[in-house]
């Protein structure tokens, strides 16, 4: 299984953000054509909705994949991995609307202008505000240039409303490219397999009148056409997505293998990266707090060092704490071996000593337990001041220790 490829775009602040860099200069004609298409559509959006209502998704995942790579199969899992709850925008379905059908019925082709116009309006829907998967865009070089222009506009809106009451509606935009890749041999095999399964299903539905007919694609029944479809993907869609590699976060995911293997590849490739996704001010506020993964790297070595330090430098106190655990706590813990959970209250004076609680927790950790100690202070009335009538109380400390460990697994039945 090949290693996934990951590139990341730098995080910038509104004060320093620059126009989107170009991976490689597109032909002047393509840029000009894209501008001719994009600018009137954008002007129409501003006039219709108002600039303050051009609220696009915080995150847009551009999903591409070789034929048979499993885009449909894995879309829901990708959404779950990224915490997206909305349905994906599938361009083939978006272009199958009554409006688009009228264009096709009139004998006209659905061009880049129509595709972009319907897509931008759909992206403004409130359900996509936090993020959305976009399946099937861009597919042409002109659409690539239009996408770059959209990203520049979204970045401008972010800068414009930064620090205003509307800032939450215009967060730093994140675009990611996710490509599920399989080789030609696997792609052709999967397409033909899908064709056989579709034919069996549809024959049964037609015979019984029950069930749902699956879409029958000509390419799923002809090896030459299946192979040609794969090569079209490599020559057109692949090139369009690859041209954005140096501009957006790019993820090439190995789609060959079992469902579980592909899902693991997706998880590893799309893991959360706060420095790329949080607003720079938010990230700066949090960055000094250590990650959990960082503090556990040397946790075992540090534990050993502390325990040896207790034995060599605080021998008497360490011995007393071990004795408390051995004589008073372990009998209680042992009685809870089935549940793996014991609550122990103690007023032993040794726990009042500095470092005693740290020793207690470290000792349990070394032995494989999880220990948490809470100090509960109780005021107990002892006497009355005859001169003032004030009740004099002493404070009793109760050390409440919660011990958790893997309990016994008893076979039932």
C-alpha positions as CSV (number, residue, x, y, z in Angstrom):
1,X,0.0,0.0,0.0
2,X,1.6,3.3,-1.0
3,X,2.2,6.1,1.4
4,X,-0.4,9.0,1.3
5,X,0.7,12.4,0.2
6,X,-0.1,15.4,2.3
7,X,0.7,19.1,1.7
8,X,-0.5,21.9,3.8
9,X,-1.1,25.6,3.0
10,X,0.3,28.1,5.5
11,X,-1.9,30.0,8.0
12,X,-2.0,33.7,7.6
13,X,-3.7,36.6,9.5
14,X,-6.0,39.1,7.9
15,X,-3.2,41.7,8.0
16,X,-0.8,39.6,6.0
17,X,-2.9,37.3,3.8
18,X,-2.0,37.5,0.2
19,X,-3.9,36.7,-3.0
20,X,-4.1,33.0,-3.7
21,X,-0.8,31.9,-5.3
22,X,-0.9,30.1,-8.6
23,X,0.5,26.6,-8.9
24,X,1.4,27.3,-12.5
25,X,0.3,30.1,-14.7
26,X,-2.8,29.0,-16.6
27,X,-3.0,30.1,-20.2
28,X,-4.1,33.7,-20.4
29,X,-7.2,32.7,-22.3
30,X,-8.4,30.4,-19.6
31,X,-7.9,33.0,-16.9
32,X,-9.7,35.5,-19.1
33,X,-12.6,33.1,-19.8
34,X,-12.9,32.3,-16.1
35,X,-13.0,36.0,-15.2
36,X,-15.7,36.6,-17.8
37,X,-17.7,33.8,-16.2
38,X,-17.0,34.5,-12.6
39,X,-17.3,38.2,-12.2
40,X,-20.9,38.7,-13.5
41,X,-22.0,35.7,-11.3
42,X,-20.4,37.2,-8.2
43,X,-21.8,40.7,-9.0
44,X,-25.3,39.1,-9.3
45,X,-24.8,37.3,-5.9
46,X,-23.8,40.6,-4.2
47,X,-26.8,42.4,-5.8
48,X,-29.3,39.7,-4.8
49,X,-28.1,38.7,-1.3
50,X,-26.0,41.7,-0.2
51,X,-22.3,41.4,0.6
52,X,-22.9,40.8,4.3
53,X,-25.0,37.7,3.4
54,X,-22.4,36.0,1.2
55,X,-21.7,33.4,3.9
56,X,-19.9,30.5,2.3
57,X,-18.8,27.3,4.1
58,X,-15.9,27.5,6.6
59,X,-14.5,24.3,5.0
60,X,-15.0,22.9,1.5
61,X,-13.7,19.5,0.7
62,X,-13.2,18.9,-3.0
63,X,-13.7,15.2,-3.4
64,X,-12.3,13.4,-6.5
65,X,-11.6,9.8,-7.3
66,X,-10.9,7.4,-10.0
67,X,-13.9,5.4,-11.3
68,X,-14.7,2.7,-8.8
69,X,-12.4,4.3,-6.1
70,X,-15.3,4.4,-3.6
71,X,-16.3,8.1,-3.5
72,X,-19.9,7.2,-2.8
73,X,-19.0,4.4,-0.4
74,X,-16.6,6.6,1.6
75,X,-18.3,10.1,1.5
76,X,-20.3,9.5,4.7
77,X,-17.1,8.3,6.5
78,X,-15.1,11.3,5.3
79,X,-17.9,13.6,6.5
80,X,-17.9,11.9,9.9
81,X,-14.1,12.2,10.2
82,X,-14.3,15.9,9.6
83,X,-17.3,16.4,11.8
84,X,-19.6,17.4,9.0
85,X,-23.3,16.7,9.4
86,X,-24.8,18.1,6.1
87,X,-25.3,16.0,3.0
88,X,-22.6,16.4,0.3
89,X,-23.1,18.5,-2.8
90,X,-22.9,16.1,-5.7
91,X,-22.5,18.0,-9.0
92,X,-24.1,15.3,-11.1
93,X,-27.3,15.5,-9.0
94,X,-27.1,19.3,-8.8
95,X,-27.0,19.5,-12.6
96,X,-30.0,17.2,-12.9
97,X,-32.4,19.8,-11.6
98,X,-35.4,20.9,-13.6
99,X,-33.6,24.1,-14.6
100,X,-30.6,22.1,-15.9
101,X,-32.9,19.7,-17.7
102,X,-34.5,22.5,-19.5
103,X,-31.1,23.6,-20.8
104,X,-30.3,20.1,-22.0
105,X,-33.8,19.6,-23.5
106,X,-33.3,22.8,-25.5
107,X,-30.3,21.1,-27.1
108,X,-27.7,23.2,-25.2
109,X,-24.8,21.9,-23.2
110,X,-24.4,22.8,-19.5
111,X,-21.3,24.9,-19.6
112,X,-19.0,26.3,-17.0
113,X,-21.1,29.4,-16.5
114,X,-24.2,27.4,-15.6
115,X,-22.3,25.0,-13.4
116,X,-20.7,27.8,-11.4
117,X,-23.9,29.8,-11.0
118,X,-25.9,26.9,-9.6
119,X,-23.0,25.8,-7.4
120,X,-22.3,29.2,-5.7
121,X,-26.0,29.6,-4.8
122,X,-26.1,26.2,-3.3
123,X,-23.0,26.9,-1.3
124,X,-24.8,29.8,0.4
125,X,-27.4,27.5,2.0
126,X,-27.3,27.8,5.8
127,X,-26.8,24.0,6.3
128,X,-23.4,24.2,4.7
129,X,-22.0,27.0,6.9
130,X,-19.6,24.8,8.9
131,X,-18.4,22.8,6.0
132,X,-19.4,20.6,3.1
133,X,-18.0,17.9,0.7
134,X,-18.2,18.9,-2.9
135,X,-18.2,15.9,-5.2
136,X,-17.4,16.5,-8.9
137,X,-16.0,20.0,-9.0
138,X,-13.8,21.3,-10.6
139,X,-13.6,19.3,-13.8
140,X,-12.2,21.7,-16.3
141,X,-9.3,24.2,-16.2
142,X,-11.8,27.1,-16.4
143,X,-13.6,25.7,-13.3
144,X,-10.2,25.5,-11.6
145,X,-9.6,29.2,-12.2
146,X,-13.1,30.1,-11.0
147,X,-12.5,28.1,-7.8
148,X,-9.3,30.2,-7.2
149,X,-11.3,33.3,-7.7
150,X,-13.9,32.1,-5.2
151,X,-11.3,31.4,-2.6
152,X,-9.8,34.9,-3.1
153,X,-13.3,36.4,-2.6
154,X,-13.9,34.3,0.5
155,X,-10.6,35.4,1.9
156,X,-11.4,39.0,1.2
157,X,-14.7,38.6,3.1
158,X,-12.8,37.1,6.0
159,X,-10.5,40.1,6.2
160,X,-13.2,42.6,5.7
161,X,-15.4,41.3,8.6
162,X,-12.5,40.3,10.9
163,X,-13.1,41.9,14.3
164,X,-16.7,43.0,13.5
165,X,-19.9,41.6,15.0
166,X,-20.3,39.5,11.8
167,X,-16.9,37.9,12.1
168,X,-18.4,34.5,13.1
169,X,-20.1,34.3,9.7
170,X,-16.9,34.9,7.9
171,X,-14.3,32.6,9.3
172,X,-10.9,31.8,7.8
173,X,-11.8,29.6,4.8
174,X,-10.3,26.2,4.5
175,X,-10.3,24.2,1.2
176,X,-9.1,20.7,1.0
177,X,-8.6,18.4,-1.9
178,X,-9.3,14.7,-1.2
179,X,-8.5,12.2,-4.0
180,X,-9.3,8.5,-3.6
181,X,-6.9,6.7,-5.9
182,X,-6.8,3.2,-7.3
183,X,-4.8,1.9,-10.2
184,X,-6.3,1.2,-13.6
185,X,-6.5,-2.6,-13.2
186,X,-8.4,-2.2,-9.9
187,X,-10.7,0.5,-11.3
188,X,-11.7,-1.6,-14.4
189,X,-12.3,-4.6,-12.2
190,X,-14.5,-2.6,-9.8
191,X,-16.5,-1.0,-12.6
192,X,-17.2,-4.4,-14.2
193,X,-18.1,-5.9,-10.9
194,X,-20.6,-3.1,-10.3
195,X,-22.0,-3.7,-13.7
196,X,-22.6,-7.4,-12.9
197,X,-24.2,-6.6,-9.6
198,X,-26.4,-3.9,-11.1
199,X,-27.6,-6.3,-13.8
200,X,-28.4,-9.1,-11.3
201,X,-30.3,-6.6,-9.1
202,X,-32.3,-5.0,-12.0
203,X,-33.2,-8.3,-13.5
204,X,-34.6,-9.4,-10.2
205,X,-36.5,-6.1,-9.7
206,X,-38.0,-6.4,-13.2
207,X,-38.9,-10.0,-12.6
208,X,-40.6,-9.5,-9.3
209,X,-41.7,-5.9,-9.5
210,X,-40.1,-5.3,-6.1
211,X,-37.0,-3.3,-5.1
212,X,-35.2,-0.4,-6.7
213,X,-33.5,-0.3,-10.0
214,X,-29.9,0.7,-10.0
215,X,-28.4,3.1,-12.5
216,X,-26.9,1.2,-15.5
217,X,-23.8,2.8,-16.8
218,X,-22.6,1.8,-20.2
219,X,-19.0,1.9,-19.0
220,X,-19.8,-0.8,-16.3
221,X,-20.6,-3.4,-19.0
222,X,-17.7,-2.9,-21.4
223,X,-14.1,-3.3,-20.5
224,X,-12.8,-0.9,-23.2
225,X,-15.2,1.8,-22.1
226,X,-14.3,1.2,-18.4
227,X,-10.6,1.6,-19.3
228,X,-11.3,4.7,-21.3
229,X,-13.3,6.2,-18.4
230,X,-10.3,5.7,-16.1
231,X,-8.0,7.4,-18.6
232,X,-10.3,10.3,-19.0
233,X,-10.2,10.7,-15.2
234,X,-6.4,10.7,-15.3
235,X,-6.1,13.2,-18.1
236,X,-8.9,15.6,-17.1
237,X,-10.2,15.5,-13.6
238,X,-6.9,14.4,-12.1
239,X,-5.0,17.2,-13.8
240,X,-7.6,19.8,-12.7
241,X,-7.3,18.8,-9.0
242,X,-3.6,18.4,-9.2
243,X,-3.2,22.0,-10.4
244,X,-4.6,23.1,-7.1
245,X,-2.1,21.1,-5.0
246,X,0.1,24.0,-4.0
247,X,-2.8,26.2,-3.2
248,X,-5.0,24.1,-1.0
249,X,-4.5,21.3,1.5
250,X,-4.0,18.2,-0.7
251,X,-4.7,14.6,0.3
252,X,-4.0,11.6,-2.0
253,X,-5.6,8.6,-0.3
254,X,-4.9,5.0,-1.2
255,X,-8.4,3.6,-2.1
256,X,-7.2,0.0,-2.7
257,X,-7.8,-2.5,0.0
258,X,-10.6,-3.4,2.4
259,X,-13.2,-1.0,3.7
260,X,-11.4,-1.0,7.1
261,X,-8.0,-0.3,5.5
262,X,-9.3,2.6,3.3
263,X,-11.1,4.1,6.4
264,X,-7.9,4.0,8.3
265,X,-6.1,5.7,5.5
266,X,-8.8,8.4,5.5
267,X,-8.5,8.9,9.3
268,X,-4.7,9.2,9.1
269,X,-4.8,11.7,6.2
270,X,-7.6,13.9,7.5
271,X,-6.8,14.1,11.2
272,X,-7.6,17.4,12.8
273,X,-4.9,20.0,12.5
274,X,-5.7,23.0,14.7
275,X,-2.9,25.2,13.2
276,X,-4.5,24.9,9.8
277,X,-8.1,25.3,10.8
278,X,-8.5,27.6,13.8
279,X,-8.5,31.4,13.4
280,X,-5.0,32.6,14.0
281,X,-6.0,34.5,17.1
282,X,-7.7,31.4,18.5
283,X,-4.6,29.3,17.7
284,X,-2.2,31.8,19.3
285,X,-4.4,31.8,22.5
286,X,-4.2,28.0,22.8
287,X,-0.8,27.0,21.4
288,X,1.0,27.3,24.7
289,X,-1.2,24.5,26.2
290,X,0.5,21.2,25.6
291,X,-1.1,18.6,23.5
292,X,-2.1,15.4,25.2
293,X,0.1,13.5,22.8
294,X,3.0,15.6,23.9
295,X,2.7,15.1,27.6
296,X,2.4,11.3,27.4
297,X,5.5,10.8,25.2
298,X,7.9,10.7,28.2
299,X,5.3,10.0,30.9
300,X,6.6,6.6,31.8
301,X,10.2,7.7,32.0
302,X,9.2,10.7,34.2
303,X,7.2,8.4,36.5
304,X,10.2,6.1,37.0
305,X,12.4,9.1,37.8
306,X,9.9,10.5,40.4
307,X,9.5,7.1,42.1
308,X,13.2,6.6,42.4
309,X,13.5,10.1,43.7
310,X,11.0,9.4,46.4
311,X,12.8,6.3,47.5
312,X,16.2,8.0,47.5
313,X,15.3,11.4,48.8
314,X,12.1,11.0,50.8
315,X,12.5,7.4,52.1
316,X,10.5,7.7,55.3
317,X,7.5,9.4,53.8
318,X,7.6,7.1,50.8
319,X,7.6,4.0,53.0
320,X,4.6,5.4,55.0
321,X,2.6,6.0,51.9
322,X,3.4,2.6,50.6
323,X,2.3,1.2,53.9
324,X,-1.0,3.1,53.8
325,X,-1.8,1.7,50.4
326,X,-0.7,-1.9,51.3
327,X,-2.4,-2.1,54.7
328,X,-5.6,0.0,54.4
329,X,-6.3,0.5,50.7
330,X,-5.5,-2.7,48.9
331,X,-7.9,-4.8,51.0
332,X,-10.7,-2.5,49.8
333,X,-9.5,-2.5,46.2
334,X,-9.3,-6.3,46.2
335,X,-12.9,-6.6,47.2
336,X,-13.8,-4.5,44.2
337,X,-11.8,-6.6,41.7
338,X,-14.9,-7.6,39.8
339,X,-16.1,-4.0,39.1
340,X,-12.6,-2.4,38.7
341,X,-13.8,0.6,40.6
342,X,-13.2,1.5,44.3
343,X,-14.0,4.6,46.3
344,X,-11.9,5.0,49.4
345,X,-12.1,7.7,52.1
346,X,-9.2,8.2,54.4
347,X,-8.2,10.6,57.2
348,X,-4.7,9.1,57.6
349,X,-2.4,11.9,58.8
350,X,0.3,10.8,56.4
351,X,-1.7,12.3,53.6
352,X,-1.3,15.8,55.2
353,X,2.4,15.6,54.4
354,X,3.7,17.6,51.4
355,X,4.2,15.3,48.4
356,X,2.3,12.4,50.0
357,X,-0.6,12.8,47.5
358,X,1.7,12.9,44.6
359,X,3.4,9.8,45.8
360,X,0.1,8.0,46.3
361,X,-1.0,8.8,42.7
362,X,2.4,7.8,41.2
363,X,2.5,4.5,43.1
364,X,-1.0,3.5,41.8
365,X,0.0,4.6,38.3
366,X,3.1,2.4,38.4
367,X,1.0,-0.5,39.4
368,X,-1.4,-0.1,36.5
369,X,-4.3,1.7,38.4
370,X,-5.9,5.1,37.6
371,X,-6.1,7.1,40.8
372,X,-7.8,10.5,41.5
373,X,-7.7,12.2,44.9
374,X,-10.2,14.9,46.1
375,X,-9.7,16.7,49.4
376,X,-13.0,17.2,51.2
377,X,-12.9,19.7,54.1
378,X,-15.5,19.4,56.8
379,X,-16.0,21.9,59.6
380,X,-16.7,20.1,62.9
381,X,-17.9,22.3,65.9
382,X,-15.8,21.7,69.0
383,X,-16.4,24.5,71.4
384,X,-18.1,27.9,72.1
385,X,-16.2,31.1,72.9
386,X,-18.0,32.2,76.1
387,X,-17.0,35.8,75.5
388,X,-18.3,36.2,72.0
389,X,-20.7,33.2,71.7
390,X,-18.9,32.2,68.5
391,X,-18.8,28.5,67.7
392,X,-15.2,27.3,67.2
393,X,-14.8,24.6,64.6
394,X,-11.9,22.5,63.5
395,X,-11.5,21.5,59.9
396,X,-11.3,17.8,59.2
397,X,-9.8,16.7,55.9
398,X,-11.1,13.6,54.2
399,X,-9.1,12.4,51.3
400,X,-11.5,10.8,48.8
401,X,-9.6,8.5,46.4
402,X,-11.2,7.0,43.3
403,X,-9.3,3.9,42.0
404,X,-10.1,2.5,38.6
405,X,-8.6,-0.5,36.9
406,X,-9.7,-3.3,34.5
407,X,-12.1,-5.5,36.3
408,X,-12.5,-9.2,36.1
409,X,-14.4,-10.6,33.2
410,X,-16.7,-13.3,34.4
411,X,-18.4,-15.6,31.9
412,X,-22.2,-15.6,32.4
413,X,-24.5,-18.4,31.6
